[in-house]
């Protein structure tokens, strides 16, 4: 829940940050563009003032006298006029913030007067024919240098007035305008490239304007690494583009830092919350989980389960109380269990005593009948088998016997029964590994007895009785089946239901007693099961679970 809440907060902050960035970007674009327009107006004013100075020279009387007069024969007057003109143009050159070089070419005299030393009359002649009559500021590179100068001229009938200033003035003005080291301002011309702070312009600007003029206005362009805010205006007097650009991330950096600080704070609070939650889980939820597990152990019968009460917090008293309660429960359960064992032992002996008389009566009646008939061998055989039988069954001090001993009893019993009625056959198939297993005494005999009396005896031709034993996971199965009259599905369901009810006259002693003894001695899932036999009669399975599968 804490993580979800923090996620919602971060999402809302992200939306707010995005809107704030968009608003600030728009304001920054407008502000930077207006600043650039103002800077351009300053450049325009400065350049226009220089152009006005050139115009004023044409109206100056001294200069007009020099331009319009013919060559004087008086050298003194001619030189004096030249000196006056030179003084005029020097004064005019120094009258502005940007000192400029002014040159006056007289076509009639074929001479030049200039504030710049070394200017010859032949210098501008090559370009006059192409640019005559045009009054704009043009740019020219210095020979062999990266810098250059701007120049303009006034052409009359017999004269040309030229003014020029170096591009360093523009560079200095741009340097003064650009105070932010991340911000770059420069002049651009498709023929000459860039002038200004950082002459080596960003490649993406040069690439985007290689085939077309720059786009006027303010816009955001994408570079390889980050978005760039570019503002562009055009100077009418120079014919160049004034460009200002700055990485947009630098503009919104305070907002980015604020967002990062918020995210860092949120993550810190989240981690702190998780630590507090883990601490609370360790100090509260973990002991509660341990207590619930131990309660579950007690509920499932693991009464020896205890809690570690060596704690120094509020749960110490709870754990100590639970351990005391568990000790008391274990004592009570053990007392009840011992009493239950004694009760079961008495019940087993009582059940065994119920089975023995039931069988004895039938055998005594047989001996009496054989004695009346004078069948001494039958009487001796019956007596011997009956004696072995009762020698085995009267050992009540130990209610358990090996399967091998129990099978010997069954053979004695089957011999006795076959002496009484020779109308059935039997076979015993037991895995040798099962013979040492301990089972209750007289476990199989009642089932064999029922198979004879209720299975094969009612049939005129008798039938087969088969006893088998096999291993299963966790225990073993003992099966007694016959080829008798059998039972239908309803009778089988009714017989299975009687095994789950208390003993009654309708339940019968033999099968019910056997089922109860198996349930009492072996693990859960043990007991008798009933189904139709492939021999045609009834199949009774004794399921003995020795240990529970995990």
C-alpha positions as CSV (number, residue, x, y, z in Angstrom):
1,X,0.0,0.0,0.0
2,X,2.9,2.4,0.8
3,X,4.5,1.7,-2.5
4,X,1.2,2.3,-4.4
5,X,0.7,5.6,-2.5
6,X,4.2,6.7,-3.3
7,X,3.7,5.7,-6.9
8,X,0.6,7.9,-7.2
9,X,2.4,10.9,-5.7
10,X,5.3,10.5,-8.1
11,X,2.9,10.2,-11.0
12,X,1.0,13.3,-10.0
13,X,4.3,15.1,-9.5
14,X,5.4,14.0,-13.0
15,X,2.3,15.4,-14.6
16,X,2.7,18.6,-12.7
17,X,6.4,18.8,-13.7
18,X,5.5,18.2,-17.3
19,X,2.9,21.0,-17.3
20,X,5.3,23.3,-15.5
21,X,8.1,22.6,-18.0
22,X,5.7,23.3,-20.9
23,X,4.6,26.6,-19.5
24,X,8.2,27.7,-18.6
25,X,9.4,26.6,-22.1
26,X,6.8,28.8,-23.7
27,X,7.6,31.8,-21.4
28,X,11.3,31.3,-22.0
29,X,10.8,31.1,-25.8
30,X,8.9,34.4,-25.7
31,X,11.4,36.1,-23.3
32,X,14.5,35.0,-25.2
33,X,13.0,36.0,-28.6
34,X,12.1,39.5,-27.2
35,X,15.6,39.9,-25.8
36,X,17.0,39.0,-29.2
37,X,14.7,41.5,-30.9
38,X,15.8,44.2,-28.5
39,X,19.5,43.4,-29.1
40,X,18.9,43.4,-32.8
41,X,17.4,46.9,-32.5
42,X,20.5,48.1,-30.7
43,X,22.7,46.7,-33.5
44,X,20.4,48.3,-36.1
45,X,20.6,51.7,-34.4
46,X,24.4,51.5,-34.2
47,X,24.8,50.5,-37.9
48,X,22.2,53.1,-39.0
49,X,24.0,55.8,-37.2
50,X,27.2,54.9,-39.2
51,X,25.2,55.1,-42.4
52,X,23.8,58.5,-41.4
53,X,27.4,59.8,-40.9
54,X,28.2,58.8,-44.5
55,X,25.1,60.7,-45.7
56,X,26.2,63.8,-43.7
57,X,29.6,63.7,-45.5
58,X,27.8,64.2,-48.8
59,X,26.1,67.4,-47.5
60,X,29.3,68.8,-45.9
61,X,30.3,72.0,-47.9
62,X,34.0,71.3,-47.7
63,X,33.6,67.8,-49.0
64,X,31.2,68.9,-51.7
65,X,33.7,71.6,-52.7
66,X,36.4,68.9,-53.0
67,X,34.2,66.5,-54.9
68,X,32.7,69.1,-57.3
69,X,35.8,71.3,-58.0
70,X,38.3,70.6,-60.7
71,X,42.0,70.2,-60.2
72,X,43.4,73.5,-58.9
73,X,46.7,74.7,-60.3
74,X,47.5,76.3,-56.9
75,X,49.1,73.5,-54.9
76,X,48.7,75.2,-51.6
77,X,44.9,75.6,-52.1
78,X,44.6,72.0,-53.3
79,X,46.6,70.6,-50.4
80,X,44.7,72.8,-47.9
81,X,41.4,71.5,-49.3
82,X,42.6,67.9,-48.9
83,X,43.7,68.6,-45.3
84,X,40.3,70.1,-44.6
85,X,38.5,67.0,-46.0
86,X,40.8,64.7,-44.1
87,X,40.0,66.6,-40.9
88,X,36.3,66.4,-41.6
89,X,36.3,62.6,-42.2
90,X,38.5,62.0,-39.2
91,X,36.1,64.0,-37.0
92,X,33.1,62.2,-38.5
93,X,34.9,58.8,-38.0
94,X,35.4,59.4,-34.3
95,X,32.0,60.9,-33.7
96,X,30.3,57.5,-33.0
97,X,30.7,54.6,-30.6
98,X,32.3,52.6,-33.3
99,X,35.2,54.4,-35.0
100,X,35.0,53.7,-38.7
101,X,37.3,54.1,-41.6
102,X,36.1,56.6,-44.2
103,X,37.5,56.9,-47.7
104,X,36.6,59.5,-50.4
105,X,37.5,58.6,-54.0
106,X,37.6,61.5,-56.5
107,X,37.2,60.1,-60.0
108,X,38.1,63.4,-61.6
109,X,41.3,63.8,-59.6
110,X,42.0,60.0,-59.6
111,X,42.9,60.2,-55.9
112,X,41.7,59.1,-52.5
113,X,41.5,60.7,-49.1
114,X,41.1,58.1,-46.3
115,X,41.3,57.9,-42.5
116,X,43.0,54.5,-43.0
117,X,46.6,54.5,-43.9
118,X,47.8,52.7,-47.0
119,X,44.5,53.0,-49.0
120,X,45.2,53.4,-52.7
121,X,43.0,54.8,-55.4
122,X,42.9,51.5,-57.3
123,X,41.5,49.5,-54.3
124,X,37.7,49.7,-54.9
125,X,37.7,50.1,-58.6
126,X,37.2,46.4,-59.3
127,X,33.9,46.2,-57.3
128,X,32.4,49.5,-58.3
129,X,31.0,48.3,-61.6
130,X,29.0,45.5,-59.9
131,X,27.7,47.4,-56.8
132,X,27.3,50.9,-58.2
133,X,24.0,52.5,-57.1
134,X,23.4,50.1,-54.2
135,X,23.6,51.4,-50.7
136,X,23.7,48.5,-48.2
137,X,26.3,47.2,-45.7
138,X,28.3,44.4,-47.3
139,X,30.9,42.1,-45.8
140,X,34.4,41.2,-46.9
141,X,36.9,38.8,-45.4
142,X,40.4,40.0,-44.7
143,X,43.0,38.4,-46.9
144,X,44.3,35.2,-45.2
145,X,42.4,35.9,-42.0
146,X,39.2,34.5,-40.3
147,X,37.9,38.0,-39.5
148,X,36.6,40.7,-41.9
149,X,34.8,44.0,-42.1
150,X,31.5,45.5,-43.1
151,X,31.5,48.4,-45.6
152,X,29.1,50.6,-47.5
153,X,29.5,53.5,-50.0
154,X,27.8,56.4,-51.7
155,X,28.5,56.7,-55.4
156,X,28.0,60.0,-57.2
157,X,28.9,61.2,-60.7
158,X,32.7,61.7,-60.1
159,X,33.1,60.4,-56.5
160,X,32.6,57.5,-54.2
161,X,32.4,57.7,-50.4
162,X,33.2,54.5,-48.6
163,X,32.8,53.6,-44.9
164,X,33.9,50.4,-43.2
165,X,34.1,48.9,-39.7
166,X,35.7,45.7,-38.5
167,X,33.5,42.7,-37.4
168,X,35.2,42.9,-34.0
169,X,32.6,45.5,-33.0
170,X,29.9,43.0,-33.6
171,X,31.8,40.3,-31.7
172,X,32.3,42.6,-28.7
173,X,28.7,43.7,-28.7
174,X,27.6,40.0,-28.8
175,X,30.1,39.2,-26.0
176,X,28.6,41.9,-23.8
177,X,25.1,40.7,-24.6
178,X,25.8,37.1,-23.9
179,X,26.4,36.7,-20.2
180,X,25.3,33.1,-19.7
181,X,28.2,30.7,-20.6
182,X,25.7,28.1,-21.8
183,X,24.0,30.6,-24.1
184,X,25.4,31.4,-27.6
185,X,24.6,34.4,-29.8
186,X,26.0,35.0,-33.3
187,X,25.5,36.4,-36.7
188,X,25.0,34.1,-39.6
189,X,25.2,34.5,-43.4
190,X,25.0,31.6,-45.8
191,X,28.0,32.9,-47.8
192,X,30.3,33.7,-44.9
193,X,29.2,31.5,-42.0
194,X,29.1,32.6,-38.4
195,X,30.3,35.7,-36.5
196,X,30.1,36.1,-32.8
197,X,30.7,34.2,-29.6
198,X,31.8,30.7,-30.5
199,X,32.6,31.1,-34.2
200,X,32.6,27.4,-34.5
201,X,28.8,27.0,-34.5
202,X,27.0,23.9,-33.5
203,X,27.0,21.4,-36.4
204,X,23.3,20.8,-36.3
205,X,22.6,24.5,-37.0
206,X,25.0,24.6,-39.9
207,X,23.5,21.3,-41.3
208,X,19.9,22.5,-41.0
209,X,20.6,25.8,-42.9
210,X,23.0,24.5,-45.5
211,X,20.4,24.4,-48.2
212,X,17.9,27.0,-47.0
213,X,17.7,30.3,-45.0
214,X,17.3,30.1,-41.3
215,X,13.7,30.0,-40.0
216,X,12.7,33.3,-38.3
217,X,11.2,33.2,-34.8
218,X,11.6,31.0,-31.8
219,X,11.6,27.2,-32.0
220,X,12.9,24.1,-30.4
221,X,15.1,21.7,-32.5
222,X,16.3,18.3,-31.6
223,X,20.0,17.6,-31.6
224,X,21.8,14.3,-31.1
225,X,21.8,14.7,-27.4
226,X,19.2,17.2,-26.3
227,X,16.6,19.8,-27.4
228,X,17.9,23.2,-28.3
229,X,16.0,26.5,-28.0
230,X,16.8,28.6,-31.1
231,X,15.7,32.2,-31.6
232,X,16.3,33.9,-35.0
233,X,15.8,37.4,-36.3
234,X,17.2,39.2,-39.5
235,X,19.0,42.5,-39.5
236,X,17.7,44.6,-42.3
237,X,20.7,46.9,-42.4
238,X,23.3,44.2,-42.6
239,X,21.3,41.5,-44.2
240,X,22.6,38.9,-41.7
241,X,20.7,36.6,-39.3
242,X,21.0,37.2,-35.6
243,X,20.8,33.8,-33.9
244,X,20.6,33.0,-30.2
245,X,20.5,29.4,-28.9
246,X,20.8,27.6,-25.6
247,X,20.3,23.9,-24.5
248,X,16.7,23.7,-23.2
249,X,17.9,21.5,-20.3
250,X,19.9,24.5,-19.0
251,X,16.8,26.7,-19.0
252,X,14.7,24.2,-17.1
253,X,17.5,23.0,-14.9
254,X,16.1,24.5,-11.7
255,X,12.8,22.7,-12.3
256,X,14.7,19.5,-13.1
257,X,16.7,19.9,-9.9
258,X,13.5,20.5,-8.0
259,X,11.9,17.4,-9.5
260,X,15.0,15.3,-8.8
261,X,15.0,16.6,-5.2
262,X,11.3,15.7,-4.9
263,X,11.9,12.2,-6.3
264,X,14.9,11.7,-4.1
265,X,12.9,12.8,-1.1
266,X,10.0,10.6,-2.1
267,X,12.3,7.6,-2.6
268,X,14.0,8.3,0.7
269,X,10.6,8.4,2.4
270,X,9.6,5.2,0.6
271,X,12.8,3.5,1.7
272,X,12.3,4.8,5.3
273,X,8.7,3.6,5.2
274,X,9.8,0.2,4.0
275,X,12.4,0.0,6.7
276,X,9.8,1.0,9.3
277,X,7.4,-1.6,7.9
278,X,10.1,-4.3,7.9
279,X,11.0,-3.4,11.5
280,X,7.3,-3.5,12.5
281,X,6.9,-6.8,10.6
282,X,9.9,-8.2,12.4
283,X,8.8,-7.0,15.8
284,X,5.1,-7.6,15.5
285,X,4.0,-9.6,12.5
286,X,6.8,-12.2,12.8
287,X,6.0,-13.2,16.4
288,X,2.3,-13.3,15.5
289,X,3.1,-15.6,12.5
290,X,5.2,-17.8,14.8
291,X,2.3,-17.9,17.3
292,X,-0.2,-18.9,14.6
293,X,2.1,-21.7,13.3
294,X,2.4,-23.1,16.8
295,X,-1.3,-22.9,17.3
296,X,-1.7,-24.8,14.0
297,X,0.7,-27.4,15.3
298,X,-1.3,-27.9,18.4
299,X,-4.5,-28.1,16.3
300,X,-3.0,-30.8,14.1
301,X,-1.8,-32.9,17.1
302,X,1.8,-31.7,17.5
303,X,1.4,-31.0,21.2
304,X,5.2,-30.9,21.8
305,X,5.5,-27.7,19.7
306,X,6.8,-24.7,21.7
307,X,7.7,-21.1,21.2
308,X,11.1,-19.5,22.0
309,X,10.1,-17.3,24.9
310,X,13.6,-15.8,25.3
311,X,12.4,-12.3,24.2
312,X,12.7,-8.9,25.8
313,X,9.5,-7.3,24.5
314,X,5.7,-7.5,24.9
315,X,5.5,-10.9,23.3
316,X,7.6,-12.5,26.1
317,X,4.5,-12.8,28.3
318,X,2.4,-14.1,25.4
319,X,4.9,-16.8,24.4
320,X,5.5,-17.9,28.0
321,X,1.7,-18.1,28.5
322,X,1.3,-20.1,25.2
323,X,4.1,-22.5,26.3
324,X,2.5,-23.1,29.7
325,X,-0.9,-23.7,28.0
326,X,0.7,-26.2,25.5
327,X,2.4,-28.0,28.4
328,X,-0.9,-28.4,30.2
329,X,-2.6,-29.5,27.0
330,X,0.1,-32.1,26.3
331,X,-0.2,-33.4,29.8
332,X,-3.9,-33.8,29.5
333,X,-3.7,-35.3,26.1
334,X,-1.1,-37.8,27.2
335,X,-3.2,-38.8,30.2
336,X,-6.3,-39.2,28.0
337,X,-4.2,-41.1,25.4
338,X,-2.8,-43.5,28.0
339,X,-6.3,-44.1,29.3
340,X,-7.5,-44.6,25.8
341,X,-4.8,-47.2,25.2
342,X,-5.8,-49.1,28.3
343,X,-9.4,-49.0,27.2
344,X,-8.5,-50.2,23.7
345,X,-6.4,-53.1,25.2
346,X,-9.4,-54.1,27.3
347,X,-11.6,-53.8,24.3
348,X,-9.3,-56.0,22.2
349,X,-9.3,-58.7,24.8
350,X,-13.1,-58.5,25.1
351,X,-13.5,-58.7,21.4
352,X,-11.1,-61.7,21.2
353,X,-13.1,-63.5,24.0
354,X,-16.2,-62.9,21.9
355,X,-14.7,-64.6,18.9
356,X,-13.3,-67.7,20.7
357,X,-16.6,-69.0,22.1
358,X,-18.3,-68.6,18.8
359,X,-15.9,-70.8,17.1
360,X,-15.6,-73.3,20.0
361,X,-19.3,-74.1,20.0
362,X,-19.2,-75.2,16.3
363,X,-16.1,-77.4,16.8
364,X,-17.5,-79.2,19.9
365,X,-20.6,-80.0,18.1
366,X,-18.5,-81.5,15.3
367,X,-16.5,-83.7,17.7
368,X,-19.7,-84.9,19.4
369,X,-21.2,-85.8,16.0
370,X,-18.0,-87.6,14.9
371,X,-17.8,-89.5,18.2
372,X,-21.3,-90.7,17.8
373,X,-20.5,-91.9,14.3
374,X,-17.3,-93.7,15.5
375,X,-15.0,-91.6,13.3
376,X,-12.0,-91.8,15.6
377,X,-9.5,-90.3,13.1
378,X,-11.7,-87.3,12.5
379,X,-12.1,-86.8,16.2
380,X,-8.3,-87.0,16.7
381,X,-7.6,-84.7,13.8
382,X,-10.2,-82.3,15.0
383,X,-9.0,-82.4,18.5
384,X,-5.3,-81.8,17.5
385,X,-6.2,-78.9,15.2
386,X,-8.6,-77.5,17.7
387,X,-5.9,-77.8,20.4
388,X,-3.3,-75.9,18.2
389,X,-6.0,-73.4,17.5
390,X,-6.7,-72.7,21.1
391,X,-3.1,-72.8,22.2
392,X,-2.7,-69.9,19.8
393,X,-5.8,-67.9,20.7
394,X,-5.6,-68.2,24.5
395,X,-2.3,-66.3,24.7
396,X,-4.0,-63.1,25.7
397,X,-0.9,-61.5,27.2
398,X,0.1,-60.5,23.7
399,X,-2.7,-59.5,21.4
400,X,-0.3,-59.3,18.4
401,X,1.3,-62.1,16.3
402,X,3.3,-62.3,13.1
403,X,1.5,-62.8,9.9
404,X,3.2,-66.2,9.6
405,X,1.7,-67.3,12.9
406,X,-1.7,-66.0,11.9
407,X,-1.6,-67.9,8.6
408,X,-0.7,-71.2,10.5
409,X,-3.9,-70.6,12.5
410,X,-5.9,-70.1,9.3
411,X,-4.5,-73.3,7.9
412,X,-5.6,-75.2,11.2
413,X,-9.0,-73.5,10.9
414,X,-9.4,-74.4,7.2
415,X,-8.3,-78.0,8.0
416,X,-11.0,-78.2,10.6
417,X,-13.6,-76.8,8.3
418,X,-12.6,-79.1,5.4
419,X,-13.0,-82.0,7.8
420,X,-16.6,-81.0,8.4
421,X,-17.5,-80.3,4.8
422,X,-15.4,-81.2,1.8
423,X,-17.1,-78.8,-0.6
424,X,-14.5,-76.1,-1.0
425,X,-10.9,-75.6,-1.9
426,X,-8.5,-72.9,-0.7
427,X,-5.2,-71.3,-1.7
428,X,-2.9,-68.9,0.2
429,X,-0.5,-66.5,-1.7
430,X,1.4,-64.2,0.6
431,X,4.5,-62.2,-0.2
432,X,7.4,-63.6,1.9
433,X,8.3,-60.1,3.0
434,X,5.0,-59.8,4.8
435,X,5.4,-62.8,7.0
436,X,7.3,-61.1,9.8
437,X,4.8,-58.2,10.1
438,X,2.8,-57.9,13.4
439,X,-1.0,-58.1,13.1
440,X,-3.8,-58.6,15.6
441,X,-4.5,-62.2,16.6
442,X,-7.5,-63.8,14.9
443,X,-7.6,-61.1,12.2
444,X,-8.0,-63.3,9.1
445,X,-9.9,-66.2,10.6
446,X,-13.3,-64.4,11.0
447,X,-13.2,-63.4,7.4
448,X,-12.4,-66.9,6.3
449,X,-15.2,-68.2,8.4
450,X,-17.7,-65.8,6.8
451,X,-16.4,-66.8,3.3
452,X,-17.2,-70.5,4.1
453,X,-20.5,-70.1,5.9
454,X,-22.0,-67.2,3.9
455,X,-20.2,-67.7,0.6
456,X,-19.4,-71.1,-0.6
457,X,-21.6,-73.2,1.8
458,X,-25.0,-72.1,0.3
459,X,-23.8,-73.3,-3.1
460,X,-24.3,-76.9,-4.0
461,X,-21.0,-77.3,-5.7
462,X,-19.0,-75.3,-3.1
463,X,-16.2,-73.1,-4.4
464,X,-12.8,-71.6,-4.0
465,X,-11.4,-69.5,-1.1
466,X,-8.3,-67.4,-1.8
467,X,-6.1,-65.6,0.7
468,X,-3.5,-63.1,-0.7
469,X,-1.2,-60.4,0.7
470,X,0.7,-57.7,-1.1
471,X,2.6,-54.5,-0.2
472,X,1.3,-51.0,-0.9
473,X,2.9,-47.6,-0.3
474,X,2.8,-47.0,3.5
475,X,1.6,-50.5,4.4
476,X,0.1,-53.7,3.0
477,X,-3.2,-55.4,1.9
478,X,-4.6,-58.7,3.0
479,X,-7.5,-60.1,0.9
480,X,-9.9,-62.9,1.5
481,X,-12.2,-63.7,-1.4
482,X,-14.5,-66.5,-2.3
483,X,-16.4,-68.0,-5.2
484,X,-19.6,-68.0,-3.3
485,X,-23.0,-66.4,-3.9
486,X,-21.6,-62.8,-3.4
487,X,-23.5,-59.5,-2.9
488,X,-25.0,-56.9,-5.1
489,X,-24.0,-53.2,-5.0
490,X,-26.7,-52.2,-2.6
491,X,-25.7,-55.0,-0.2
492,X,-22.1,-54.0,-0.4
493,X,-22.9,-50.4,0.4
494,X,-25.0,-51.4,3.3
495,X,-22.3,-53.7,4.7
496,X,-19.7,-50.9,4.4
497,X,-22.1,-48.5,6.3
498,X,-22.5,-51.0,9.2
499,X,-18.8,-51.0,9.8
500,X,-19.0,-47.3,10.7
501,X,-21.8,-47.8,13.2
502,X,-21.7,-49.0,16.8
503,X,-22.0,-52.7,17.5
504,X,-25.5,-54.1,17.2
505,X,-27.1,-57.5,16.7
506,X,-27.5,-56.8,13.0
507,X,-23.8,-55.9,12.6
508,X,-22.6,-59.3,13.6
509,X,-19.5,-59.9,15.7
510,X,-16.8,-61.4,13.3
511,X,-16.5,-58.8,10.6
512,X,-17.3,-55.7,12.8
513,X,-14.8,-56.8,15.4
514,X,-12.1,-57.3,12.7
515,X,-12.8,-53.8,11.3
516,X,-12.6,-52.2,14.7
517,X,-9.4,-53.9,15.7
518,X,-7.7,-52.9,12.4
519,X,-8.8,-49.2,12.9
520,X,-7.5,-49.2,16.6
521,X,-4.1,-50.7,15.9
522,X,-3.0,-49.2,12.5
523,X,-2.9,-45.7,11.2
524,X,-5.7,-43.6,9.8
525,X,-7.1,-45.0,6.6
526,X,-6.9,-48.6,7.8
527,X,-9.9,-50.9,7.9
528,X,-12.0,-53.3,5.9
529,X,-13.2,-52.7,2.4
530,X,-15.8,-54.8,0.5
531,X,-16.3,-55.4,-3.3
532,X,-17.2,-58.1,-5.8
533,X,-14.6,-60.7,-6.4
534,X,-13.4,-61.9,-9.8
535,X,-14.1,-65.4,-8.5
536,X,-17.8,-64.5,-8.4
537,X,-18.3,-64.0,-4.7
538,X,-17.2,-61.4,-2.1
539,X,-13.8,-59.8,-1.8
540,X,-12.9,-58.5,1.6
541,X,-9.7,-56.3,1.8
542,X,-7.9,-55.6,5.1
543,X,-6.0,-52.3,4.5
544,X,-3.2,-51.9,7.0
545,X,-1.4,-48.5,7.0
546,X,1.8,-48.9,8.9
547,X,3.1,-45.3,8.4
548,X,1.7,-42.2,6.8
549,X,3.1,-41.1,3.4
550,X,4.4,-37.5,3.4
